[in-house]
Amino acid sequence: MTYQITLKSTNAKTGPIPVTTTSQESCPTSCGQYSTCFAKLGPLALHWLAVSAGTRGGNLSMLLDAIRSMPDGQLWRHNQAGDLPGVDAEIDKADMLQLIAANRGRRGFTYTHKPMKSKSNRDLVRYANQSGFTVNLSADTIAEADAKHALGIAPVAVVLPHDATKGGRTPAGNRVVLCPATQRDNVTCASCKLCAWADRDVIIGFPAHGSRKKQVKSDFVVLA
């Protein structure tokens, strides 16, 4: 598995914070966005392909050294593309624990489509969030978002239709707020930090984007 880190992102949505990319085999094939993922097309796709081919980036040790070199309190985003350590569905326990340890004192956050069926995956995600490394559970539908929220192990994010303009409440009564950086040009991950808040109760909704955004389906209905 290959990792790449950019210490100062030029992405307009993330802002000038460190961001990483993990090779494609980390992504679970069960992900609802596996074939429509925005990272598989456009400028990011070329970068991700190079990382996945091993022609850009390095191994886990390289990544851990880079994380440990960050100043205390540094906000950083793990995986603008890719998922947590481990091929396909299962999180690699040894690698994940090293990642959590390297982040101590810093404010790393990420998202995962790894399924939470196994106790090992659930325990690792819970431990990460308890230890200062925020792992958001990514959901492909509102029903899935409710189910993942009910696990009580991590904050939740969900993909919404590309033309979603406001949040609401799910059938289970959970509040959904739209990612501020997708709604206002003067907001970035660097200034918002909502996704790095491990014990938040609200679900963050991300309107689908990229060239395949209209292919993304969602059961989201705005409720009072």
C-alpha positions in Angstrom: 0.0 0.0 0.0 1.4 3.4 -1.0 0.8 6.7 0.7 1.5 10.3 -0.4 1.3 13.5 1.6 1.1 17.1 0.5 2.1 19.3 3.4 0.2 22.4 2.1 -2.8 21.6 -0.1 -3.8 24.0 -2.9 -7.3 22.5 -2.9 -9.8 25.4 -2.6 -12.1 23.3 -0.4 -9.6 21.9 2.1 -7.5 25.1 2.4 -3.8 25.1 3.1 -3.6 22.1 5.4 -1.7 18.8 4.9 -3.6 16.2 2.9 -2.8 12.6 2.1 -3.7 10.0 -0.6 -3.8 6.3 -0.2 -3.5 3.7 -3.0 -6.8 2.4 -4.5 -6.6 -1.1 -3.0 -7.5 0.4 0.3 -11.0 1.1 -0.9 -13.7 -1.5 -0.2 -15.5 -2.8 -3.2 -18.7 -2.6 -1.2 -18.5 1.2 -1.3 -21.7 2.6 -2.9 -19.5 5.2 -4.7 -16.9 2.7 -5.9 -17.6 3.2 -9.6 -18.8 6.8 -9.4 -16.1 8.2 -7.1 -15.2 11.8 -8.0 -11.5 10.8 -7.4 -11.5 8.5 -10.4 -11.9 11.3 -12.9 -10.3 14.7 -13.3 -6.9 16.0 -12.0 -7.1 14.0 -8.7 -7.6 10.8 -10.7 -4.1 11.1 -12.4 -2.5 11.7 -9.0 -4.4 8.8 -7.4 -3.3 6.5 -10.2 0.3 7.4 -9.8 0.1 6.8 -6.0 -1.7 3.5 -6.6 1.0 2.4 -9.1 3.8 3.2 -6.6 5.4 5.9 -8.8 4.5 8.7 -6.4 4.5 8.6 -2.6 6.1 6.1 -0.3 5.4 3.5 2.4 3.6 3.8 5.7 6.9 4.6 7.6 7.3 7.7 5.3 3.7 8.8 6.1 4.2 8.3 9.9 7.4 10.3 9.9 5.6 13.1 8.1 2.7 13.1 10.5 5.0 13.1 13.5 6.9 16.1 12.1 3.7 18.2 12.1 3.4 20.8 14.8 1.2 20.2 17.8 -2.5 20.9 17.1 -2.1 20.7 13.3 -5.3 20.0 11.4 -4.8 17.6 8.6 -6.9 15.5 6.3 -6.2 11.9 5.7 -7.2 10.6 2.3 -8.5 13.0 -0.3 -8.7 9.7 -2.1 -8.3 6.2 -0.7 -9.4 4.6 2.6 -8.0 3.4 5.9 -5.1 0.9 5.9 -6.0 -2.6 4.8 -7.0 -4.1 1.4 -10.7 -4.0 0.6 -13.1 -4.5 3.6 -10.9 -5.0 6.7 -8.8 -2.4 8.4 -5.2 -3.5 9.0 -5.0 -3.3 12.8 -1.2 -2.9 13.1 -1.0 -0.1 10.5 -4.1 1.6 11.9 -2.7 1.7 15.4 0.5 3.2 14.2 -1.4 5.9 12.3 -3.4 6.7 15.4 -0.3 6.9 17.5 1.5 9.2 15.0 -1.4 11.6 15.1 -1.3 12.1 18.9 -1.2 15.8 19.6 -2.4 16.6 16.1 -5.9 16.9 14.7 -6.2 14.4 11.9 -9.6 13.6 10.4 -10.7 11.3 7.6 -13.7 9.3 6.3 -14.1 5.5 5.7 -16.3 3.3 3.6 -14.9 0.2 5.2 -17.9 -1.8 6.4 -18.5 -2.0 10.1 -19.7 -5.5 10.1 -16.6 -6.9 11.9 -16.0 -6.2 15.6 -12.3 -5.5 14.7 -13.3 -2.6 12.3 -15.7 -1.2 14.8 -13.2 -1.3 17.7 -10.5 0.3 15.7 -12.7 3.2 14.5 -14.0 3.7 18.1 -10.5 3.7 19.4 -9.3 6.2 16.8 -12.1 8.7 17.6 -11.4 8.3 21.3 -7.7 9.0 20.7 -7.9 12.2 18.7 -7.9 10.8 15.2 -11.4 11.5 13.9 -12.8 8.9 11.5 -16.1 9.7 9.9 -18.2 6.8 8.8 -19.3 7.5 5.2 -22.8 6.5 4.2 -24.3 6.3 0.7 -27.9 6.8 1.7 -29.8 8.4 4.6 -31.0 5.0 5.8 -27.3 3.9 6.0 -26.4 7.1 7.8 -29.0 6.4 10.4 -27.8 2.9 10.8 -24.1 4.0 11.2 -25.1 6.8 13.6 -26.9 4.2 15.7 -23.6 2.3 16.2 -22.4 5.1 18.5 -18.7 4.6 17.6 -18.0 7.6 15.2 -19.4 10.7 13.6 -21.2 10.2 10.3 -21.1 11.8 6.8 -23.4 11.1 4.0 -23.5 11.8 0.2 -26.5 13.8 -0.9 -28.0 14.6 -4.4 -25.8 17.0 -6.3 -28.5 19.7 -6.2 -29.1 19.5 -2.4 -29.2 23.1 -1.0 -30.2 22.5 2.7 -30.1 19.9 5.4 -32.9 18.6 7.5 -33.6 15.5 9.6 -33.5 11.8 8.8 -36.3 9.4 9.4 -34.6 8.5 12.7 -34.6 12.2 13.7 -30.9 12.8 13.2 -29.9 16.3 12.1 -28.2 16.6 8.7 -26.2 19.8 8.0 -24.6 20.5 4.6 -20.8 20.8 4.5 -20.2 24.6 4.8 -17.3 24.4 2.3 -19.6 23.2 -0.4 -22.0 26.1 0.2 -19.7 29.2 0.7 -16.5 30.1 -1.1 -15.0 31.7 2.1 -15.2 28.4 4.1 -12.6 25.6 3.9 -11.8 22.5 6.0 -9.0 24.6 7.5 -11.5 27.2 8.8 -14.5 25.0 9.5 -13.1 21.9 11.3 -16.5 20.4 11.7 -15.4 17.0 10.2 -12.6 16.9 12.8 -15.1 17.1 15.7 -15.3 13.4 16.8 -18.1 13.7 19.4 -20.5 15.8 17.3 -24.0 14.5 17.0 -25.0 16.0 13.6 -24.5 14.1 10.3 -22.6 16.1 7.6 -24.1 15.9 4.2 -21.9 16.3 1.1 -23.7 17.1 -2.2 -22.3 14.7 -4.9 -19.7 16.4 -7.1 -17.5 15.5 -10.0 -18.4 14.5 -13.5 -20.5 11.6 -12.4 -22.4 13.5 -9.8 -25.8 13.0 -11.5 -25.3 9.2 -11.2 -25.3 9.4 -7.4 -28.7 8.4 -6.0 -29.9 9.2 -2.5 -33.0 8.6 -0.4 -32.6 12.0 1.3 -35.8 14.0 1.9 -35.7 17.2 3.8 -37.7 16.8 7.0 -38.8 19.5 9.4 
